[in-house]
Amino acid sequence: MTLRVSFELSDRDTRHFHAAMKRARHTVRDAEDEEILQAAQELLTEVGAARVPGFVRERLDRLRALVGMVQDEEWAMAPSERERVLTALVYFCDPEDLIPDHIPGLGFLDDAIMVELALRELKHEIEAYDDFCAFRAKYDKGFRLVRSAEAREEKLGARRRQLRERADRRRERDAEAAGDTARLL
C-alpha cells in the first residue's frame, strides 16, 4: 500500500532554505570543486547502501545525474549553472543541516527538498544536458565512418550551443510568465 503525503512550505520555510542556500553558496566559493564533488559522491555511495524512502532516493538519483553533469567535460557547464549545482551538493553534504542525516527515514528529507529546489531552478539546463547526452550517444553510435576528433567536437559544440540557447529562451519565458503572474496577484 502506498501513502501519499504532501505538505506545503510556508514563506518562513522557504526563507530558511534560501538562507541555507546562501550559506552554501559562500562555502562553494571557498571550497575546491573537486572536494565538493568527492564528498557528495562518497555520501551518495553511503546513502545508496542505506534504506531511505523512495521520494528521497528519487531526488538522490537526480543528484547523481547533476554530479555527472558537472563532471562532463564535453558539456562544459556554465559557471553560474555549476555554482548552483555545487551549492545543492554542499547542502547535501552538511550533516548538521535542518534535519540531521542520521535520523532514520527522515534525515535526508531536507536534503531532498533542497535537491528538488535545485532541480526546479535548473530544469531547462538539465533538459538541455539530457538532450546533449542523447545526441552525443546517437552521434557516436550512429556512424561507422572514421571521423576526426575535430569534426566530432565541432558537431557536439554546435549542438551544445543550440541547446544552451534553447535553455536560455525557456528560462527567460518562465521569468516573464512569473512576472506576469506576480503583476496579476
CYANA upper distance limits for C-alpha pairs under 8 A (distance plus 0.5 A):
  9 LEU  CA     13 ASP  CA      5.92
  9 LEU  CA     14 THR  CA      6.68
 10 SER  CA     14 THR  CA      6.74
 11 ASP  CA     15 ARG  CA      6.54
 12 ARG  CA     16 HIS  CA      6.80
 13 ASP  CA     17 PHE  CA      7.05
 14 THR  CA     18 HIS  CA      6.60
 15 ARG  CA     19 ALA  CA      6.49
 16 HIS  CA     20 ALA  CA      6.61
 17 PHE  CA     21 MET  CA      6.48
 17 PHE  CA    114 MET  CA      7.61
 18 HIS  CA     22 LYS  CA      6.62
 19 ALA  CA     23 ARG  CA      6.80
 20 ALA  CA     24 ALA  CA      6.59
 20 ALA  CA     91 TYR  CA      7.96
 21 MET  CA     25 ARG  CA      6.59
 21 MET  CA     87 THR  CA      7.12
 21 MET  CA     88 ALA  CA      7.89
 21 MET  CA     91 TYR  CA      7.79
 22 LYS  CA     26 HIS  CA      7.06
 23 ARG  CA     27 THR  CA      6.99
 24 ALA  CA     28 VAL  CA      6.69
 24 ALA  CA     87 THR  CA      5.82
 24 ALA  CA     88 ALA  CA      8.07
 24 ALA  CA     90 VAL  CA      6.39
 24 ALA  CA     91 TYR  CA      6.49
 25 ARG  CA     29 ARG  CA      6.85
 25 ARG  CA     83 GLU  CA      7.89
 25 ARG  CA     84 ARG  CA      8.29
 25 ARG  CA     87 THR  CA      5.79
 26 HIS  CA     30 ASP  CA      6.97
 27 THR  CA     31 ALA  CA      6.54
 27 THR  CA     87 THR  CA      8.39
 27 THR  CA     90 VAL  CA      7.88
 28 VAL  CA     32 GLU  CA      7.94
 28 VAL  CA     33 ASP  CA      8.02
 28 VAL  CA     36 ILE  CA      8.40
 28 VAL  CA     83 GLU  CA      7.58
 28 VAL  CA     86 LEU  CA      6.99
 28 VAL  CA     87 THR  CA      6.59
 28 VAL  CA     90 VAL  CA      7.54
 31 ALA  CA     35 GLU  CA      7.51
 31 ALA  CA     36 ILE  CA      7.67
 32 GLU  CA     36 ILE  CA      7.11
 33 ASP  CA     37 LEU  CA      6.69
 33 ASP  CA     86 LEU  CA      7.91
 34 GLU  CA     38 GLN  CA      6.46
 35 GLU  CA     39 ALA  CA      6.61
 36 ILE  CA     40 ALA  CA      6.61
 36 ILE  CA     86 LEU  CA      7.49
 36 ILE  CA     89 LEU  CA      7.40
 36 ILE  CA     90 VAL  CA      6.96
 37 LEU  CA     41 GLN  CA      6.59
 37 LEU  CA     67 VAL  CA      7.34
 37 LEU  CA     86 LEU  CA      8.19
 37 LEU  CA     89 LEU  CA      7.96
 38 GLN  CA     42 GLU  CA      6.64
 39 ALA  CA     43 LEU  CA      6.70
 39 ALA  CA     93 CYS  CA      7.13
 40 ALA  CA     44 LEU  CA      6.49
 40 ALA  CA     89 LEU  CA      6.56
 40 ALA  CA     90 VAL  CA      8.12
 40 ALA  CA     92 PHE  CA      7.75
 40 ALA  CA     93 CYS  CA      6.42
 41 GLN  CA     45 THR  CA      6.64
 41 GLN  CA     64 ARG  CA      8.24
 41 GLN  CA     67 VAL  CA      8.44
 42 GLU  CA     46 GLU  CA      6.74
 43 LEU  CA     47 VAL  CA      6.47
 43 LEU  CA     93 CYS  CA      7.37
 44 LEU  CA     48 GLY  CA      6.29
 44 LEU  CA     60 LEU  CA      7.74
 44 LEU  CA     64 ARG  CA      8.03
 45 THR  CA     49 ALA  CA      7.07
 46 GLU  CA     50 ALA  CA      7.24
 47 VAL  CA     51 ARG  CA      8.12
 47 VAL  CA     52 VAL  CA      8.11
 48 GLY  CA     57 ARG  CA      8.50
 51 ARG  CA    105 GLY  CA      8.18
 52 VAL  CA     56 VAL  CA      6.93
 52 VAL  CA     57 ARG  CA      6.87
 52 VAL  CA    104 PRO  CA      8.20
 52 VAL  CA    105 GLY  CA      6.18
 52 VAL  CA    108 PHE  CA      8.47
 53 PRO  CA     57 ARG  CA      6.80
 53 PRO  CA    105 GLY  CA      6.72
 54 GLY  CA     58 GLU  CA      6.58
 55 PHE  CA     59 ARG  CA      7.10
 55 PHE  CA    112 ALA  CA      8.32
 56 VAL  CA     60 LEU  CA      6.71
 56 VAL  CA    108 PHE  CA      7.19
 56 VAL  CA    109 LEU  CA      6.99
 56 VAL  CA    112 ALA  CA      5.98
 57 ARG  CA     61 ASP  CA      6.59
 58 GLU  CA     62 ARG  CA      7.01
 59 ARG  CA     63 LEU  CA      6.68
 59 ARG  CA    112 ALA  CA      6.10
 59 ARG  CA    115 VAL  CA      6.82
 59 ARG  CA    116 GLU  CA      7.18
 60 LEU  CA     64 ARG  CA      6.81
 60 LEU  CA    112 ALA  CA      7.58
 60 LEU  CA    115 VAL  CA      8.21
 61 ASP  CA     65 ALA  CA      7.07
 62 ARG  CA     66 LEU  CA      6.81
 63 LEU  CA     67 VAL  CA      6.82
 63 LEU  CA     89 LEU  CA      8.35
 63 LEU  CA    115 VAL  CA      7.33
 64 ARG  CA     68 GLY  CA      6.86
 65 ALA  CA     69 MET  CA      6.67
 66 LEU  CA     70 VAL  CA      6.79
 66 LEU  CA     85 VAL  CA      7.23
 66 LEU  CA    126 ILE  CA      8.48
 67 VAL  CA     71 GLN  CA      6.77
 67 VAL  CA     85 VAL  CA      8.33
 68 GLY  CA     72 ASP  CA      6.47
 69 MET  CA     75 TRP  CA      7.78
 69 MET  CA     77 MET  CA      7.90
 69 MET  CA    129 TYR  CA      7.70
 70 VAL  CA     76 ALA  CA      8.23
 70 VAL  CA     77 MET  CA      6.77
 70 VAL  CA     82 ARG  CA      6.79
 70 VAL  CA     85 VAL  CA      8.13
 72 ASP  CA     76 ALA  CA      7.08
 72 ASP  CA     77 MET  CA      8.37
 73 GLU  CA     77 MET  CA      8.36
 74 GLU  CA    156 LEU  CA      8.46
 75 TRP  CA    129 TYR  CA      7.81
 75 TRP  CA    132 PHE  CA      8.26
 75 TRP  CA    160 ARG  CA      7.46
 77 MET  CA     81 GLU  CA      7.04
 77 MET  CA     82 ARG  CA      6.49
 78 ALA  CA     82 ARG  CA      6.56
 79 PRO  CA     83 GLU  CA      6.59
 80 SER  CA     84 ARG  CA      6.93
 81 GLU  CA     85 VAL  CA      6.89
 81 GLU  CA    122 LEU  CA      7.95
 81 GLU  CA    125 GLU  CA      8.38
 82 ARG  CA     86 LEU  CA      6.61
 83 GLU  CA     87 THR  CA      6.49
 84 ARG  CA     88 ALA  CA      7.03
 84 ARG  CA    118 ALA  CA      7.60
 85 VAL  CA     89 LEU  CA      6.86
 85 VAL  CA    118 ALA  CA      7.43
 86 LEU  CA     90 VAL  CA      6.60
 87 THR  CA     91 TYR  CA      6.91
 88 ALA  CA     92 PHE  CA      6.70
 88 ALA  CA    114 MET  CA      6.94
 88 ALA  CA    115 VAL  CA      6.56
 88 ALA  CA    118 ALA  CA      6.90
 89 LEU  CA     93 CYS  CA      6.66
 90 VAL  CA     94 ASP  CA      6.89
 91 TYR  CA     97 ASP  CA      7.71
 91 TYR  CA    111 ASP  CA      7.50
 91 TYR  CA    114 MET  CA      8.04
 92 PHE  CA    111 ASP  CA      5.83
 92 PHE  CA    114 MET  CA      8.31
 92 PHE  CA    115 VAL  CA      8.42
 95 PRO  CA    100 PRO  CA      6.37
 95 PRO  CA    101 ASP  CA      6.18
 96 GLU  CA    100 PRO  CA      5.87
 96 GLU  CA    101 ASP  CA      7.93
 97 ASP  CA    101 ASP  CA      8.27
 97 ASP  CA    110 ASP  CA      8.24
 98 LEU  CA    110 ASP  CA      6.95
 99 ILE  CA    103 ILE  CA      8.07
 99 ILE  CA    106 LEU  CA      7.83
 99 ILE  CA    107 GLY  CA      5.90
 99 ILE  CA    108 PHE  CA      7.60
 99 ILE  CA    109 LEU  CA      7.77
 99 ILE  CA    110 ASP  CA      6.72
100 PRO  CA    107 GLY  CA      5.79
100 PRO  CA    108 PHE  CA      8.16
101 ASP  CA    106 LEU  CA      8.12
101 ASP  CA    107 GLY  CA      4.35
101 ASP  CA    108 PHE  CA      5.97
102 HIS  CA    107 GLY  CA      6.11
103 ILE  CA    107 GLY  CA      5.01
108 PHE  CA    112 ALA  CA      6.58
109 LEU  CA    113 ILE  CA      6.81
110 ASP  CA    114 MET  CA      6.72
111 ASP  CA    115 VAL  CA      6.61
112 ALA  CA    116 GLU  CA      6.53
113 ILE  CA    117 LEU  CA      6.71
114 MET  CA    118 ALA  CA      6.75
115 VAL  CA    119 LEU  CA      6.55
116 GLU  CA    120 ARG  CA      6.65
117 LEU  CA    121 GLU  CA      6.65
118 ALA  CA    122 LEU  CA      6.57
119 LEU  CA    123 LYS  CA      6.05
119 LEU  CA    126 ILE  CA      8.30
122 LEU  CA    126 ILE  CA      6.54
123 LYS  CA    127 GLU  CA      6.65
124 HIS  CA    128 ALA  CA      6.63
124 HIS  CA    167 ALA  CA      5.44
124 HIS  CA    168 ASP  CA      8.32
124 HIS  CA    170 ARG  CA      7.26
124 HIS  CA    171 ARG  CA      7.29
125 GLU  CA    129 TYR  CA      6.60
125 GLU  CA    164 ARG  CA      7.66
125 GLU  CA    167 ALA  CA      6.20
126 ILE  CA    130 ASP  CA      6.58
127 GLU  CA    131 ASP  CA      6.67
127 GLU  CA    167 ALA  CA      8.45
128 ALA  CA    132 PHE  CA      6.59
128 ALA  CA    163 LEU  CA      5.76
128 ALA  CA    164 ARG  CA      7.08
128 ALA  CA    166 ARG  CA      8.18
128 ALA  CA    167 ALA  CA      6.92
129 TYR  CA    133 CYS  CA      6.67
129 TYR  CA    163 LEU  CA      8.30
130 ASP  CA    134 ALA  CA      6.79
131 ASP  CA    135 PHE  CA      6.58
131 ASP  CA    163 LEU  CA      8.25
132 PHE  CA    136 ARG  CA      6.52
132 PHE  CA    159 ARG  CA      7.54
132 PHE  CA    160 ARG  CA      7.00
132 PHE  CA    163 LEU  CA      7.83
133 CYS  CA    137 ALA  CA      6.56
134 ALA  CA    138 LYS  CA      6.63
135 PHE  CA    139 TYR  CA      6.45
136 ARG  CA    140 ASP  CA      6.48
136 ARG  CA    156 LEU  CA      7.40
137 ALA  CA    141 LYS  CA      6.49
138 LYS  CA    142 GLY  CA      5.92
139 TYR  CA    143 PHE  CA      7.25
147 ARG  CA    151 ALA  CA      7.09
147 ARG  CA    152 ARG  CA      7.55
148 SER  CA    152 ARG  CA      6.97
149 ALA  CA    153 GLU  CA      6.60
150 GLU  CA    154 GLU  CA      6.57
151 ALA  CA    155 LYS  CA      6.70
152 ARG  CA    156 LEU  CA      6.59
153 GLU  CA    157 GLY  CA      6.24
154 GLU  CA    158 ALA  CA      6.66
155 LYS  CA    159 ARG  CA      6.88
156 LEU  CA    160 ARG  CA      6.48
157 GLY  CA    161 ARG  CA      6.67
158 ALA  CA    162 GLN  CA      6.72
159 ARG  CA    163 LEU  CA      6.63
160 ARG  CA    164 ARG  CA      6.64
161 ARG  CA    165 GLU  CA      6.63
162 GLN  CA    166 ARG  CA      6.80
163 LEU  CA    167 ALA  CA      6.71
164 ARG  CA    168 ASP  CA      6.66
165 GLU  CA    169 ARG  CA      6.71
166 ARG  CA    170 ARG  CA      6.71
167 ALA  CA    171 ARG  CA      6.58
168 ASP  CA    172 GLU  CA      6.63
169 ARG  CA    173 ARG  CA      6.59
170 ARG  CA    174 ASP  CA      6.65
171 ARG  CA    175 ALA  CA      6.68
172 GLU  CA    176 GLU  CA      6.66
173 ARG  CA    177 ALA  CA      6.67
174 ASP  CA    178 ALA  CA      6.55
175 ALA  CA    179 GLY  CA      6.61
176 GLU  CA    180 ASP  CA      6.66
177 ALA  CA    181 THR  CA      6.64
178 ALA  CA    182 ALA  CA      6.56
179 GLY  CA    183 ARG  CA      6.70
180 ASP  CA    184 LEU  CA      6.86
181 THR  CA    185 LEU  CA      6.94
